[in-house]
């Protein structure tokens, strides 16, 4: 049974930090790319960052220099360290994993609110 369990969201003041985690389990094949997306109210879901099995990363321009994506391949877990948070980072954050021979799977989402 496929499971993606996200954690780490919450409320933080501008300039603060949060760390999101997403643990994936129940796959029969290898997890390839692991990604974080976000969706703010009234906006489309957008890619925040992704990372390959080899550790190659890609970031949205809006988060470069502030967010860091990483993964633990042995645990099939992806992390998103978010620093210098801004009110415009407020959104529901979703993890997505691409699985060999199987396709894409999404987490349930975790709310991040940046507000004073």
Secondary structure, 3 states (H helix, E strand, C coil): CCEEEEECCEEECCCCCEEEEEEEECCCCCEEEEEEEEECCCCCCEEEEEECCCCCEEECCCCCCCEEEEEECCCCEEEEEECCCCHHHCEEEEEEEEECCCEEEECCCEEEEECC
